[in-house]
């Protein structure tokens, strides 16, 4: 047996996507393309026609053949001949069979007896009724039941197939619309970032920003959008070369840079240092049991001010809370 795992996985993915899409449409969370009103009317009429045709066909079969499986196995015989595409042979009706029994009984009793002659007369009329019934059943099956079956087994299957195809195309269109909408939102966000702080970042950082803003887009889509909006930047980043910027400080003690080294923190050693941006002079480099306490970092800063007798104009740190006291000390020294 040819078992295609990839096709099975693809079909399962499509089924899951369709289920999610139908659920979102029912909850009003997804856009649904409305079909043409005339087409909607035709679909509704087709459903009504199909339902009534099934009811009429079923009830007519019950009327013409009340017992589905009689002593001749009528339904089974019809089914077999229909599948073999052969003509169904003529069957003896119950009235004809009754007439045949009456004739045989009359012959046994004697045609000359009153009982026998009466049976012969009734048997003739029973055979006529049976023939008329057989003709009626045959005519009804050809002229009435066959068109109904042809509609259900032929036309309605074609209609159902086309409807499924149309529904799948509508779902695909809605998915494309949703993707285009999300792509436009992502493009707007990327353009905003490119004109702001995100101009030096790549598509991975931009994808993270889109996720943070609630935009559900694929990373590949963000990459293509960024390549369209910033082709020069994308080409430069593909070269995987560092863009070295020029650092400039006006004078000594214009700016101090403070940071901590926490790689040895698991061993109980927390290093904190400060360097002057102009002269590269190390203002302090201390090791202690913690570098997360603002009082400790502030103490380093105040001690450096007392030792040097000078205060920097700017302090460059990260946004950690441990640097708050150092910043406050700098402000107080500038003011007073």
C-alpha positions in Angstrom: 0.0 0.0 0.0 1.4 3.4 -1.0 1.3 5.4 2.2 2.3 9.0 1.7 3.2 10.5 5.0 3.8 14.0 3.6 0.4 14.1 2.0 -1.2 12.8 5.2 0.5 15.5 7.2 -0.4 18.2 4.7 -4.1 17.1 4.7 -4.1 17.1 8.5 -2.6 20.6 8.5 -5.2 21.8 6.1 -8.0 20.2 8.2 -6.7 21.9 11.4 -6.4 25.3 9.6 -10.0 25.0 8.3 -11.3 24.0 11.7 -9.6 27.1 13.3 -10.8 29.3 10.5 -14.4 28.1 10.9 -14.3 28.6 14.6 -12.9 32.1 14.3 -15.7 32.9 11.7 -18.4 31.6 14.1 -16.9 33.7 16.9 -16.6 36.8 14.7 -12.9 36.9 15.1 -12.0 36.4 11.4 -13.1 38.1 8.2 -15.6 36.2 6.1 -16.1 37.0 2.4 -19.8 37.1 1.6 -20.9 35.4 -1.5 -23.2 37.0 -4.2 -26.8 37.2 -2.9 -28.1 35.5 -6.0 -25.7 32.6 -5.5 -26.7 32.4 -1.8 -30.3 32.2 -2.9 -29.5 29.4 -5.4 -27.6 27.4 -2.7 -30.6 27.7 -0.3 -33.0 26.6 -3.1 -30.7 23.7 -4.0 -30.7 22.5 -0.3 -34.4 22.7 -0.1 -34.8 20.8 -3.4 -32.5 18.1 -2.2 -34.3 17.7 1.1 -37.8 17.5 -0.4 -36.6 15.2 -3.2 -35.2 12.7 -0.6 -38.4 12.8 1.4 -40.6 12.3 -1.7 -38.4 9.5 -3.1 -38.4 7.7 0.3 -42.1 8.0 0.8 -42.9 6.9 -2.8 -40.8 3.8 -2.4 -42.7 3.0 0.9 -46.0 3.5 -0.9 -45.1 1.4 -4.0 -43.3 -1.3 -1.9 -44.5 -1.2 1.7 -42.3 -4.2 2.7 -38.7 -3.5 1.8 -37.7 -7.1 2.0 -40.5 -9.3 0.8 -40.5 -13.0 0.0 -38.8 -12.2 -3.4 -36.1 -10.0 -1.8 -37.2 -7.1 -4.0 -34.9 -4.3 -2.8 -31.8 -6.5 -2.7 -32.5 -7.8 -6.2 -33.0 -4.2 -7.5 -29.8 -3.1 -5.9 -27.8 -6.0 -7.4 -29.1 -5.5 -10.9 -28.6 -1.7 -10.6 -25.0 -2.2 -9.7 -24.4 -4.7 -12.5 -26.1 -2.3 -14.9 -28.5 -4.9 -16.1 -32.2 -4.8 -16.8 -34.4 -6.0 -13.9 -36.5 -9.0 -14.9 -40.2 -8.8 -14.6 -41.5 -10.1 -11.3 -44.8 -11.7 -10.4 -47.0 -9.4 -8.3 -48.9 -10.6 -5.3 -52.2 -10.3 -7.1 -50.9 -12.4 -10.0 -49.6 -15.0 -7.6 -52.9 -15.1 -5.8 -54.6 -15.7 -9.2 -52.2 -18.5 -10.0 -53.0 -20.2 -6.7 -56.8 -19.8 -7.4 -56.4 -21.5 -10.9 -54.4 -24.4 -9.4 -57.1 -24.8 -6.7 -59.9 -24.7 -9.3 -58.2 -27.3 -11.4 -57.9 -29.5 -8.4 -61.6 -29.0 -7.3 -62.8 -29.3 -10.8 -63.7 -26.5 -13.2 -67.3 -27.8 -13.4 -68.0 -27.4 -9.7 -69.5 -24.1 -8.4 -66.4 -23.5 -6.3 -64.0 -24.2 -9.1 -65.8 -22.0 -11.7 -65.9 -19.1 -9.2 -62.2 -19.5 -8.5 -61.4 -19.4 -12.2 -63.4 -16.2 -12.7 -61.8 -14.5 -9.7 -58.4 -15.7 -10.8 -58.7 -14.0 -14.2 -59.5 -10.7 -12.6 -56.7 -11.1 -10.1 -54.2 -11.7 -12.9 -55.5 -8.5 -14.7 -55.1 -6.5 -11.5 -51.6 -8.0 -11.0 -50.6 -7.1 -14.5 -52.0 -3.5 -14.1 -50.1 -3.2 -10.8 -46.9 -4.5 -12.4 -47.3 -2.0 -15.2 -47.9 0.8 -12.7 -44.8 -0.1 -10.7 -42.7 -0.2 -13.9 -44.0 3.1 -15.2 -43.6 4.8 -11.8 -40.0 3.5 -11.5 -39.0 4.7 -15.0 -41.0 8.0 -15.2 -41.0 9.2 -11.6 -38.4 7.5 -9.4 -35.6 7.3 -11.9 -35.4 11.1 -12.4 -35.4 11.7 -8.7 -32.6 9.1 -8.2 -30.6 10.6 -11.1 -30.9 14.1 -9.5 -29.7 12.8 -6.1 -26.9 10.6 -7.5 -25.8 12.7 -10.4 -26.7 16.4 -10.3 -26.7 16.8 -6.6 -23.2 15.2 -6.3 -21.9 17.6 -8.9 -23.5 20.5 -7.0 -22.0 19.3 -3.7 -18.6 18.9 -5.3 -18.7 22.4 -6.8 -19.9 23.8 -3.5 -17.1 22.3 -1.6 -14.6 23.6 -4.2 -16.2 27.1 -3.9 -16.1 27.0 -0.1 -12.4 26.0 -0.1 -11.6 28.8 -2.5 -13.4 31.2 -0.3 -11.5 30.0 2.8 -8.2 30.3 0.8 -9.2 33.9 -0.2 -10.0 34.8 3.4 -6.6 33.4 4.5 -4.9 35.5 1.9 -6.8 38.6 2.9 -5.8 38.0 6.5 -2.2 37.5 5.6 -2.2 40.7 3.5 -3.8 42.6 6.3 -1.2 41.3 8.8 1.6 42.0 6.3 0.4 45.6 5.9 0.4 46.1 9.7 3.8 44.5 10.0 5.0 46.8 7.1 3.7 49.9 8.9 5.4 48.8 12.1 8.6 48.1 10.4 8.5 51.5 8.7 7.9 53.1 12.0 10.9 51.3 13.6 13.1 52.1 10.6 12.5 55.8 11.1 13.2 55.4 14.9 15.4 53.3 17.1 15.1 50.1 15.0 16.9 51.2 11.9 20.1 49.2 12.7 18.3 46.0 13.6 17.5 43.0 11.4 14.4 41.0 10.7 14.7 38.8 13.8 14.5 41.8 16.1 11.7 43.3 14.0 9.8 40.0 14.2 10.1 40.1 18.0 8.8 43.7 18.0 5.8 42.6 15.8 5.0 39.8 18.3 5.2 42.2 21.2 2.7 44.4 19.5 0.3 41.6 18.9 0.9 41.1 15.1 0.8 37.4 14.1 3.1 37.3 11.1 5.7 34.8 10.0 9.3 35.5 10.3 9.9 35.0 6.6 7.2 37.6 5.8 9.0 40.1 8.1 12.2 39.4 6.3 10.7 40.1 2.9 9.0 43.3 4.1 12.3 44.5 5.6 14.1 43.7 2.4 11.6 45.8 0.5 11.6 48.8 2.9 15.3 48.8 3.6 17.2 47.1 0.8 20.5 48.7 1.6 20.4 47.8 5.2 19.3 44.2 4.4 22.2 43.8 1.9 24.6 45.2 4.4 23.5 42.8 7.2 23.7 39.9 4.8 27.5 40.6 4.5 27.7 39.9 8.2 30.2 42.7 8.8 30.3 44.9 11.9 29.5 48.5 11.4 32.0 50.3 13.7 30.8 53.7 14.8 33.0 56.5 16.1 33.0 57.1 19.8 33.7 60.7 21.0 34.0 62.3 24.4 34.7 66.0 24.7 37.1 66.0 27.7 38.1 64.1 30.8 35.3 63.5 33.3 32.8 64.4 30.7 31.2 60.9 30.8 31.8 57.9 33.1 30.7 54.4 32.1 29.5 52.1 34.8 28.8 48.4 34.5 28.9 45.1 36.3 30.4 41.7 35.5 28.2 38.9 36.8 29.9 35.8 35.3 31.5 35.0 38.7 28.3 35.8 40.6 27.5 32.0 41.2 30.9 31.8 43.0 30.1 34.8 45.3 32.2 37.3 43.4 30.4 40.4 41.9 32.6 42.8 40.0 31.7 46.4 39.3 33.8 49.0 37.5 33.8 52.5 36.1 35.9 54.0 33.3 36.3 57.6 32.0 35.2 57.9 28.4 37.9 60.3 27.3 41.0 59.0 29.0 40.0 55.4 29.4 41.1 55.8 33.1 39.7 53.2 35.4 37.8 55.1 38.1 37.1 52.0 40.2 37.1 48.3 39.8 35.8 46.6 42.9 34.7 43.0 43.8 32.1 42.4 46.5 29.5 39.8 47.4 26.8 41.7 45.5 26.5 44.2 42.7 22.7 44.4 42.7 22.4 46.7 45.8 22.0 50.4 44.8 23.7 51.4 48.1 26.9 49.5 47.1 27.2 51.0 43.7 26.3 54.4 45.1 29.0 54.0 47.7 31.6 53.3 45.0 30.5 56.4 43.2 30.6 58.7 46.3 34.0 57.2 47.2 35.3 58.0 43.7 34.0 61.6 44.0 35.7 62.1 47.3 39.0 60.6 46.0 39.1 62.5 42.7 37.4 65.6 43.9 35.6 65.8 40.6 32.1 64.9 39.3 31.3 63.8 35.7 28.8 65.6 33.6 27.2 62.4 32.3 27.0 58.9 33.6 26.3 56.0 31.1 24.8 52.9 32.7 22.2 50.3 31.9 18.6 50.5 33.3 19.3 48.3 36.3 18.0 49.6 39.7 21.5 49.1 41.2 22.6 52.3 39.4 19.9 54.6 40.9 22.0 55.8 43.8 25.0 56.6 41.6 22.8 58.7 39.4 21.3 60.4 42.4 24.7 61.1 43.8 25.8 62.7 40.5 22.8 64.9 40.4 23.3 66.1 44.0 27.0 66.8 43.4 26.1 68.9 40.3 23.5 70.9 42.1 25.4 71.5 45.3 
